[in-house]
């Protein structure tokens, strides 16, 4: 059975929730069934998988249960509004000696385990790059040099 990965829109809106929950699970050494148990749900309940894969956000009842079980503030489980997101160009085409070569500026692949491999190849003016760099710093994906 082929699983459909999260779409770019889903990752943009719900990915921060999946990252927070996966980080919590990794720190505790838990799997989704342990989280279900901590929320008072059956260990085999599948509702958590859409959230862990970045495809959905929890509803109000589940937000409260997740917050209580994880200690993560409930506000962190709200989806981001698309209007708040910075649009990113996903690809451009370049032509070399008549051959068409696809050059990815930003590409990503979502694996079945919910992890995302992101590759970025872009040269940006500092004023455009700083919000992106700050987002990567906030997500813990890049680190400031020791001062």
N, C-alpha and C positions, 0 to 999 in steps of 0.2 A: 504494500500500500504506500503510494507516494504522498509525502506530506508537503503541503504548500508552505514555503517560507514566508515570513512576514514581509509585507510590502515596504518600500521606502517610506510611504506616508505613515504606516503603522509604527515603524521604528522611530520616526521623528516624533510621533505623538506619545508612544508608550514605552520606548526603549529605556528611558531613565528608570522606569518602574522595574523592568526586568533586571536591569543592572543592579539596582539596590537590593532586590530580593535574592538574586544569585550570589551577590557578595555576602549577604547574611547567611545563606545556606552554606556557602564555602567556609565561612568563619566557624559555624557550628558543626560542620561535617555532616550536615543533613541533606536529605533528598526531598523531593516534592511530597512524598508520603508522610515524612516527619512533620512538614509544615502543615499538611492537612490535619494531622492528628493534633497539633498544637492549637489549631483553630476550631477543634471539635467536629471536624468533618471526617468521613470515612477515608481511610488511607488510600483507597483506590479512586477517590473522587478526581475527575479529570478537569474540573474548572480552573485549577491553578496553572495548567500547562499553557493555555493561551496567554496568560499574563507573563509567565516565565519566558515565553518565546517572543515577547514583544508584539503580540498580535492584538492585545486587548488591555484595558484598564479594569481594575475591580470596581464593582458597584458600591454603593454606600454601605451596605451591610458587610460586604467582604472587606472593604477598606478598614472598617472598625476592627474586624477580627484580625486582619493582617497587622495592624498597628499594635494591637494588644499582644499578639504572639511574637512579634519581632522587636518591638520597642521603637520602630521607625515611625516618625510622626505621620499621622494620617494625610496631611497635606502633600506629602511626597508621592502619594498614590493617585493623585489626580492627573489626567492626561494633559499634555500641553496643547494649547490651541494653535491651529495652523497659522493664524495671523501673527503669532508671537515668534514663529520660526524664521530663520534667515534662509532665503532660497539659495540653493547650491546648484551650480551647473553640473550636470552629471557626466557629460561627455562632449568632446568636440572632435571634429574630423580634420585631419591634415592630409595634404596630397604631396607625395614624394615621387618624382619622375613618372607621373601618370598613374602610379599605383595608389589605391586608397588604403590608408593605414588608420585604424581606429586608435586614437590616443585617449586613454581614460584620464580625466582630471580627478574624479572621485569615483571609486568603485568599491563595492562591498558584496560580500557573500554571507548569507545567514545559514549556519549549519543546523542540522536537526536537533542538536543539543542546545540551541538558542544562542550560541556564541556568534559574534559577527567579526569577520576579518575585514578591516577597512584599509584601503590604500589611497593615498592622496599624493598627487603630483601636480603642483601648481606653484607659480610665482605670483605673489600678490603684493600690492603696496602695503606698507606697514599698517595704515589705518584700516585696511580691509582684513588683514591677517590677525590683528589683535583680538577681535571678538572670537574668532575661531580658536586661537591659541588659548584664550581664557576658558572657553568651553572645554577644551581638552585637558587643561590644568584642573578645572573643577571636577571633571570626571575621573581624575587620577590616571589618565592615559599618558601624560607627559609630566615631567617634573622640572621645577626650577633648579638651576645650578646652585650649588652650595655657595653661600656668600662668605 
